[in-house]
Amino acid sequence: MGQIVPTLMSLLIGACGGAIFAFLHAPLPWTLGSITASALAAILSNRWPMPAVMRMVARPVVGVLAGSAFTPEVFGAIGGWWKALIVLAIYSLITSVAGYFIFRRYVRLDPVTSYFAATPGGLGEFTLLGGSLGGRMPTIVLIHATRIVTIIFSIPIILQIMLGMQPGGFLPPSSSHSHELLDWLLLIGAGLVGLLFGRFKWFPGGPMIAAMYCSAVIHALGLTDASPPGVIVAFVQVLIGCVAGARFAGITWQEARQNAAWAMAWSLVLLASAFALAAATANMLDVPFESLLLAIAPGGGNEMIIVAYALQGDVAFVAFCQVARVFLVLSLAPVFFKYVERRTARKMQGKEP
């Protein structure tokens, strides 16, 4: 109960930031505005109360939203997306290896911190795992948070300039379907299933993936074609922005001076390489440039799905690729980390007299 008032204040600050960005007609206002306001509050106050339960609320809603894009027609097209997955796998592998060597050689981070900071996996999962294995958690958080915020901020603005897209409105787009009682029961049920199965450690991907699977099934079967209303999506955007901004709490100025510049530079490298790869392969893969960019960009699975939905991109394709990327990175993480450990051990043995 003691966290209710601070949490409401956090959400109010994020909502005010989103409202200001919406008034200024900024793209994706509820996400970018809440991130800006939340990050400033977190840095200035050196604390930011955002309980884990609030993140658990956002994830299944994002999953239901992503699953609503998997219509029967979309399911029929999944078989043609395998080429995009190959491109995505190669990109993820190259950027992970390159990032590790940059952080290890030039930033002088230890091997564990370098590895988990460079790999574009889930921020929460990789931060906790890296910290448990001896990595420096604040540094990992800083680098990942900088990557996510930079990419979320940059892509909508650049796409607006490049493609002449209209700035985001007061609320994100919503389904034109009239929500009936059965629609609400199915959507809420999919979210509750996501929360239930996502709590089990053996289920990969957590509540978001579980809810997305359930939502995809009910939409593919034609039980409903409804998706969460725009007001709910706007709330989730504010919540995700608050969670992302909260990651900057507790970061000292010394850490910021030492690592923030490198983190920003690495984020821009990832962004530029994602743009170049999407431009080079969009025609070959027969996928719209903006959808392929959102599918490749390592800006966080939840965040990229929300961006795709707000920009009216191919949400199903983006969600499919982002989930596949997270699964790939998490699957390869133990293998690559063991290689790093063996390589480090051999170097240490070589230095012994």
C-alpha positions as CSV (number, residue, x, y, z in Angstrom):
1,M,0.0,0.0,0.0
2,G,2.9,2.3,0.7
3,Q,3.9,2.3,-3.0
4,I,0.5,3.4,-4.3
5,V,0.9,7.1,-3.9
6,P,4.5,7.3,-5.3
7,T,3.5,5.0,-8.2
8,L,0.5,7.3,-9.0
9,M,2.8,10.3,-8.9
10,S,5.2,8.6,-11.2
11,L,2.5,7.8,-13.7
12,L,1.2,11.4,-13.4
13,I,4.6,12.8,-14.2
14,G,4.9,10.4,-17.2
15,A,1.4,11.3,-18.4
16,C,2.2,15.0,-18.2
17,G,5.2,14.5,-20.3
18,G,3.1,12.6,-22.8
19,A,0.4,15.3,-22.9
20,I,3.1,18.0,-23.5
21,F,4.5,16.0,-26.4
22,A,1.0,15.4,-27.8
23,F,0.3,19.2,-27.6
24,L,3.6,19.8,-29.5
25,H,2.5,17.2,-32.1
26,A,5.6,15.1,-31.5
27,P,5.7,11.6,-33.0
28,L,4.7,8.8,-30.6
29,P,4.0,11.4,-27.9
30,W,2.8,9.2,-25.0
31,T,6.0,7.0,-25.1
32,L,8.6,9.7,-25.8
33,G,7.0,12.3,-23.6
34,S,6.7,9.9,-20.6
35,I,10.3,8.7,-21.1
36,T,11.6,12.3,-21.1
37,A,9.7,13.3,-18.0
38,S,10.4,10.1,-16.1
39,A,14.1,10.1,-16.9
40,L,14.5,13.7,-15.8
41,A,12.6,13.0,-12.5
42,A,14.7,9.9,-11.9
43,I,18.0,11.6,-12.5
44,L,17.1,14.7,-10.4
45,S,15.6,12.8,-7.5
46,N,18.1,9.8,-7.7
47,R,15.1,7.5,-7.1
48,W,12.1,6.5,-9.1
49,P,9.4,4.2,-7.5
50,M,8.1,2.0,-10.2
51,P,7.1,-1.4,-8.6
52,A,7.7,-4.6,-10.6
53,V,3.9,-5.2,-10.6
54,M,3.4,-2.2,-12.9
55,R,5.8,-3.8,-15.4
56,M,3.8,-7.0,-15.1
57,V,0.6,-5.0,-16.0
58,A,2.1,-3.6,-19.2
59,R,3.6,-6.7,-20.6
60,P,0.4,-8.8,-21.1
61,V,-1.4,-5.8,-22.5
62,V,1.4,-5.4,-25.1
63,G,1.2,-9.1,-25.8
64,V,-2.6,-9.0,-26.4
65,L,-2.1,-6.0,-28.7
66,A,0.6,-7.7,-30.7
67,G,-1.4,-11.0,-30.9
68,S,-4.4,-9.1,-32.3
69,A,-2.5,-8.5,-35.5
70,F,-2.2,-12.2,-36.2
71,T,-5.3,-12.6,-38.4
72,P,-5.9,-15.7,-40.5
73,E,-4.4,-13.9,-43.5
74,V,-1.2,-13.0,-41.5
75,F,-0.8,-16.6,-40.3
76,G,-0.8,-17.7,-43.9
77,A,2.1,-15.2,-44.6
78,I,4.4,-16.4,-41.7
79,G,5.9,-19.1,-43.9
80,G,7.3,-16.4,-46.1
81,W,9.1,-14.5,-43.3
82,W,12.0,-17.0,-42.9
83,K,14.4,-14.9,-45.1
84,A,13.9,-12.0,-42.7
85,L,14.7,-14.2,-39.8
86,I,18.1,-15.2,-41.4
87,V,18.9,-11.5,-41.9
88,L,17.9,-10.7,-38.3
89,A,20.0,-13.6,-36.9
90,I,23.1,-12.5,-38.8
91,Y,22.6,-8.9,-37.7
92,S,22.1,-9.8,-34.0
93,L,25.2,-12.1,-34.0
94,I,27.5,-9.5,-35.7
95,T,26.4,-6.6,-33.5
96,S,26.7,-8.7,-30.3
97,V,30.3,-9.7,-31.0
98,A,31.3,-6.3,-32.2
99,G,29.7,-4.6,-29.1
100,Y,31.5,-7.0,-26.8
101,F,35.0,-6.2,-28.2
102,I,34.3,-2.4,-28.2
103,F,33.2,-2.4,-24.6
104,R,36.0,-4.7,-23.6
105,R,38.9,-3.1,-25.5
106,Y,38.0,0.6,-25.5
107,V,35.7,1.1,-22.6
108,R,37.8,-1.2,-20.4
109,L,34.8,-3.0,-18.9
110,D,35.2,-6.5,-17.4
111,P,34.3,-9.5,-19.6
112,V,30.9,-10.2,-17.9
113,T,29.8,-6.5,-18.0
114,S,31.0,-6.1,-21.6
115,Y,29.1,-9.2,-22.8
116,F,25.7,-8.4,-21.2
117,A,25.9,-4.7,-22.0
118,A,26.6,-5.4,-25.7
119,T,24.1,-8.1,-26.4
120,P,20.7,-6.6,-27.5
121,G,18.5,-8.8,-25.3
122,G,15.8,-7.9,-22.8
123,L,17.0,-5.2,-20.5
124,G,15.5,-6.7,-17.4
125,E,16.6,-10.3,-18.1
126,F,20.1,-9.4,-19.1
127,T,20.6,-6.9,-16.3
128,L,19.6,-9.4,-13.6
129,L,21.6,-12.3,-15.3
130,G,24.7,-10.2,-15.8
131,G,24.6,-8.9,-12.2
132,S,24.2,-12.4,-10.8
133,L,27.3,-13.6,-12.8
134,G,29.5,-10.8,-11.4
135,G,28.9,-8.0,-13.9
136,R,28.3,-4.4,-12.8
137,M,24.6,-4.0,-12.9
138,P,24.4,-0.1,-12.9
139,T,26.7,0.0,-16.0
140,I,24.6,-2.7,-17.8
141,V,21.4,-0.8,-17.0
142,L,22.9,2.5,-18.2
143,I,24.1,1.1,-21.5
144,H,20.9,-0.8,-22.2
145,A,18.6,2.0,-21.2
146,T,20.6,4.5,-23.4
147,R,20.2,2.1,-26.3
148,I,16.5,1.6,-25.9
149,V,15.7,5.3,-25.3
150,T,17.9,6.4,-28.2
151,I,16.3,4.0,-30.6
152,I,12.8,4.7,-29.4
153,F,13.4,8.5,-29.7
154,S,15.1,8.4,-33.1
155,I,13.1,6.0,-35.2
156,P,9.7,7.8,-35.2
157,I,11.3,11.2,-35.8
158,I,13.5,9.9,-38.7
159,L,10.6,8.0,-40.3
160,Q,8.4,11.1,-40.0
161,I,11.1,13.1,-41.9
162,M,12.0,10.4,-44.4
163,L,8.5,9.2,-45.3
164,G,6.5,12.3,-44.5
165,M,4.5,10.5,-41.9
166,Q,1.9,12.6,-40.0
167,P,2.8,13.3,-36.3
168,G,1.2,11.2,-33.7
169,G,-2.3,12.4,-32.6
170,F,-3.8,12.7,-29.1
171,L,-4.4,8.9,-28.9
172,P,-2.8,6.0,-30.8
173,P,-4.9,4.3,-33.5
174,S,-7.5,1.9,-32.3
175,S,-9.5,-0.9,-33.8
176,S,-12.6,0.2,-35.6
177,H,-14.3,-2.9,-34.3
178,S,-17.2,-2.3,-31.8
179,H,-16.2,-4.0,-28.6
180,E,-18.9,-6.3,-27.3
181,L,-18.9,-8.3,-24.1
182,L,-17.4,-11.4,-25.7
183,D,-14.6,-9.3,-27.2
184,W,-13.7,-7.9,-23.8
185,L,-13.8,-11.3,-22.2
186,L,-11.5,-12.8,-24.8
187,L,-9.0,-9.9,-24.6
188,I,-9.0,-9.9,-20.8
189,G,-8.7,-13.6,-20.8
190,A,-5.7,-13.6,-23.1
191,G,-4.0,-11.1,-20.7
192,L,-4.8,-13.2,-17.6
193,V,-3.4,-16.3,-19.3
194,G,-0.3,-14.3,-20.1
195,L,0.1,-13.3,-16.5
196,L,-0.5,-16.9,-15.3
197,F,1.9,-18.7,-17.6
198,G,4.4,-15.9,-17.7
199,R,5.1,-16.4,-14.0
200,F,6.6,-19.8,-14.5
201,K,10.3,-19.8,-15.1
202,W,10.1,-22.6,-17.6
203,F,7.9,-20.5,-19.9
204,P,10.2,-18.5,-22.3
205,G,9.5,-14.8,-22.8
206,G,7.3,-14.1,-19.7
207,P,3.8,-12.6,-19.6
208,M,4.1,-10.7,-22.9
209,I,4.9,-13.7,-25.0
210,A,2.3,-15.9,-23.3
211,A,-0.4,-13.2,-23.8
212,M,0.7,-12.8,-27.4
213,Y,0.4,-16.5,-28.1
214,C,-3.1,-16.6,-26.6
215,S,-4.3,-13.5,-28.3
216,A,-2.9,-14.7,-31.6
217,V,-4.8,-18.0,-31.4
218,I,-8.1,-16.4,-30.7
219,H,-7.7,-13.8,-33.5
220,A,-6.4,-16.5,-35.9
221,L,-9.4,-18.6,-35.2
222,G,-11.7,-15.6,-35.9
223,L,-13.2,-15.6,-32.5
224,T,-12.7,-11.8,-32.4
225,D,-11.0,-9.1,-34.5
226,A,-10.9,-6.6,-31.6
227,S,-7.8,-5.1,-30.2
228,P,-7.3,-3.0,-27.0
229,P,-8.9,0.5,-27.3
230,G,-6.7,3.5,-27.9
231,V,-7.1,4.8,-24.3
232,I,-5.6,1.6,-22.9
233,V,-2.8,1.6,-25.4
234,A,-2.0,5.2,-24.5
235,F,-1.9,4.2,-20.8
236,V,0.5,1.3,-21.6
237,Q,2.7,3.7,-23.6
238,V,2.9,6.0,-20.6
239,L,3.7,3.1,-18.3
240,I,6.4,1.7,-20.6
241,G,7.9,5.2,-20.8
242,C,7.9,5.5,-17.0
243,V,9.6,2.1,-16.7
244,A,12.2,3.0,-19.2
245,G,12.9,6.4,-17.7
246,A,13.1,4.8,-14.2
247,R,16.2,2.9,-15.4
248,F,18.3,6.1,-15.0
249,A,17.7,6.3,-11.3
250,G,20.7,5.7,-9.1
251,I,23.3,6.3,-11.9
252,T,26.1,8.5,-10.6
253,W,27.6,11.3,-12.6
254,Q,30.9,9.5,-12.6
255,E,29.4,6.5,-14.3
256,A,27.5,8.7,-16.7
257,R,30.7,10.5,-17.7
258,Q,32.6,7.3,-18.2
259,N,30.0,5.2,-19.9
260,A,27.1,7.3,-21.2
261,A,29.1,8.7,-24.2
262,W,30.2,5.2,-25.3
263,A,26.6,3.9,-24.8
264,M,25.2,6.7,-26.9
265,A,27.8,6.1,-29.6
266,W,27.1,2.4,-29.6
267,S,23.4,3.1,-29.8
268,L,23.9,5.3,-32.8
269,V,26.0,2.6,-34.5
270,L,23.2,0.1,-33.9
271,L,20.6,2.5,-35.3
272,A,22.6,3.4,-38.4
273,S,23.4,-0.3,-39.1
274,A,19.7,-1.2,-38.7
275,F,18.7,1.6,-41.2
276,A,21.4,0.5,-43.6
277,L,20.4,-3.2,-43.4
278,A,16.7,-2.4,-43.8
279,A,17.3,-0.2,-46.8
280,A,19.5,-2.8,-48.4
281,T,17.2,-5.8,-47.9
282,A,13.7,-4.5,-47.9
283,N,13.1,-5.0,-51.6
284,M,14.8,-8.4,-51.6
285,L,12.6,-9.6,-48.7
286,D,9.5,-7.9,-50.1
287,V,8.8,-6.1,-46.8
288,P,8.1,-2.4,-46.4
289,F,11.2,-0.5,-45.2
290,E,9.6,0.9,-42.1
291,S,8.3,-2.5,-40.9
292,L,11.6,-4.2,-41.5
293,L,13.4,-1.4,-39.7
294,L,11.1,-1.8,-36.6
295,A,11.6,-5.6,-36.8
296,I,15.4,-5.3,-36.9
297,A,16.0,-2.3,-34.5
298,P,17.2,-3.5,-31.1
299,G,15.0,-1.0,-29.2
300,G,13.3,-3.6,-26.9
301,G,10.5,-6.0,-27.9
302,N,7.7,-4.3,-26.0
303,E,8.8,-0.9,-27.1
304,M,9.1,-1.7,-30.8
305,I,5.7,-3.4,-30.9
306,I,4.2,-0.2,-29.4
307,V,6.0,1.9,-31.9
308,A,4.9,-0.3,-34.8
309,Y,1.3,0.0,-33.6
310,A,1.4,3.7,-33.1
311,L,2.9,4.2,-36.5
312,Q,0.4,1.8,-38.1
313,G,3.2,-0.6,-39.3
314,D,2.9,-4.3,-39.7
315,V,2.6,-5.2,-36.0
316,A,2.4,-8.9,-36.6
317,F,5.7,-9.0,-38.6
318,V,7.5,-6.7,-36.1
319,A,6.3,-8.8,-33.1
320,F,7.2,-12.0,-34.8
321,C,10.8,-10.8,-35.6
322,Q,11.3,-9.1,-32.2
323,V,10.3,-12.3,-30.3
324,A,12.5,-14.4,-32.6
325,R,15.4,-12.1,-31.9
326,V,15.0,-12.3,-28.1
327,F,14.7,-16.1,-28.3
328,L,17.9,-16.2,-30.5
329,V,19.9,-13.9,-28.2
330,L,18.9,-15.7,-25.1
331,S,19.6,-19.1,-26.6
332,L,23.1,-18.1,-27.8
333,A,24.0,-16.2,-24.6
334,P,25.1,-19.2,-22.6
335,V,27.2,-20.5,-25.4
336,F,29.0,-17.3,-26.1
337,F,29.4,-16.5,-22.5
338,K,31.1,-19.9,-21.9
339,Y,33.5,-19.1,-24.7
340,V,34.3,-15.7,-23.2
341,E,34.9,-17.4,-19.8
342,R,37.3,-20.0,-21.3
343,R,39.1,-17.3,-23.3
344,T,39.5,-15.1,-20.2
345,A,40.7,-18.1,-18.1
346,R,43.4,-19.0,-20.7
347,K,44.7,-15.4,-20.7
348,M,44.9,-15.4,-16.9
349,Q,46.7,-18.7,-16.9
350,G,49.2,-17.4,-19.5
351,K,50.0,-14.5,-17.1
352,E,50.8,-16.8,-14.2
353,P,54.5,-17.5,-13.6
